[in-house]
């Protein structure tokens, strides 16, 4: 099963180092030709650095803030119909992203808004919020409430006890939720096809359109760059967590 999951990724990475324009495995030699072409092509370079990365960072930041606050409210607040509220927040996971994108496009058009950077950020924020709620909410449930009670018995107000005791224990979960939100935004194409404007072409959209017009290993190089960015982020988060546990 592991080989089945990794095989397509390894093929894409291998093709990206092929010195010829053929999609061929195994390759006879190793070349950085297609990576040089990727960074030399303005459409690919702008899609990565001016659209995909800024959108993913903004969407993950908003999703982390809203999702963390929503998780705190769902776990700690005494509200009626808590299950209904939680189901509403989970809707982006239940609705196919392509339908969610079409719905956002229709709403934007009916309100007279143009699809642009903002609509793309908001759409990806909706996709990331459920992941943040799940991760942060699970960690919040696992925190022993007696820790807060001990802090309050030592003179902290309820808000101070929460900020000084609970929030530090949620840092790893908040970072995990932010990482999930970033990855979902950075790799999304279904929703972005509808809510991205003509000047906000993300890297997945650029790869998708390039397949139809010019099929060369530049596409594999672009995909490999995506894999490297996401993989580096995951490894970095794991490294941070291990250091924190060791301390």
QUIQUI-V659756 format. One record per residue. N is the residue number from 1. PHI is phi as a letter, one per 30 degrees, with the letter a starting at -180 (* if undefined). BURIAL is 1 if it has 24 or more other C-alpha atoms within 12 Angstrom, else 0. Layout:
n = {N:N}
phi = {PHI:PHI}
burial = {BURIAL:BURIAL}
//
This chain:
n = {1:2:3:4:5:6:7:8:9:10:11:12:13:14:15:16:17:18:19:20:21:22:23:24:25:26:27:28:29:30:31:32:33:34:35:36:37:38:39:40:41:42:43:44:45:46:47:48:49:50:51:52:53:54:55:56:57:58:59:60:61:62:63:64:65:66:67:68:69:70:71:72:73:74:75:76:77:78:79:80:81:82:83:84:85:86:87:88:89:90:91:92:93:94:95:96:97:98:99:100:101:102:103:104:105:106:107:108:109:110:111:112:113:114:115:116:117:118:119:120:121:122:123:124:125:126:127:128:129:130:131:132:133:134:135:136:137:138:139:140:141:142:143:144:145:146:147:148:149:150:151:152:153:154:155:156:157:158:159:160:161:162:163:164:165:166:167:168:169:170:171:172:173:174:175:176:177:178:179:180:181:182:183:184:185:186:187:188:189:190:191:192:193:194:195:196:197:198:199:200:201:202:203:204:205:206:207:208:209:210:211:212:213:214:215:216:217:218:219:220:221:222:223:224:225:226:227:228:229:230:231:232:233:234:235:236:237:238:239:240:241:242:243:244:245:246:247}
phi = {*:d:d:d:d:d:e:d:d:d:d:d:d:d:d:d:c:d:d:c:d:d:d:b:b:d:c:d:a:c:b:c:e:d:d:d:d:e:d:d:d:e:d:d:d:d:d:d:d:c:b:d:d:d:d:d:d:d:d:d:d:d:d:d:d:d:d:d:d:d:d:d:d:d:d:c:d:c:b:d:h:d:d:d:d:d:d:d:d:d:e:e:d:d:d:e:d:d:d:d:d:d:d:d:d:d:d:d:d:d:d:i:c:d:d:a:e:d:d:d:d:d:d:d:d:d:d:d:e:e:d:d:d:d:d:d:d:d:d:d:d:d:d:d:d:d:d:d:d:d:d:d:d:c:j:d:d:e:d:d:d:d:d:c:c:d:e:e:d:c:e:d:d:d:d:d:d:d:d:e:d:d:d:d:d:d:c:d:b:d:d:d:e:c:c:d:d:d:c:b:d:d:d:e:d:d:d:d:d:d:d:d:c:a:c:b:d:e:d:d:d:d:d:d:d:e:d:d:d:d:d:d:d:d:d:d:d:d:d:d:d:d:d:d:d:d:d}
burial = {0:0:0:0:0:0:0:0:0:0:1:1:1:1:1:1:1:1:1:0:0:0:1:0:0:0:0:0:0:0:0:0:0:1:1:0:1:1:0:0:0:0:1:1:1:0:1:1:1:0:1:1:1:1:1:1:1:1:1:1:1:1:1:1:1:1:1:1:1:1:1:1:1:1:1:0:0:0:0:0:0:0:0:0:0:1:0:0:1:1:0:1:1:0:0:0:1:1:0:1:1:0:0:1:1:0:0:1:0:0:0:0:0:0:1:1:1:1:1:1:1:1:1:1:1:1:1:1:1:1:1:1:1:1:1:1:1:1:1:1:0:0:0:0:0:0:0:1:0:0:0:0:0:0:0:0:0:0:0:0:1:1:0:0:1:1:1:0:1:1:1:1:1:1:1:1:1:1:1:1:1:1:1:1:1:1:1:1:1:1:1:1:1:1:1:1:1:0:0:1:1:1:1:1:1:1:1:1:0:1:0:0:0:0:0:1:1:1:1:1:1:1:1:1:1:1:1:0:1:1:0:0:0:0:0:0:1:0:0:0:0:0:0:0:0:0:0}
//
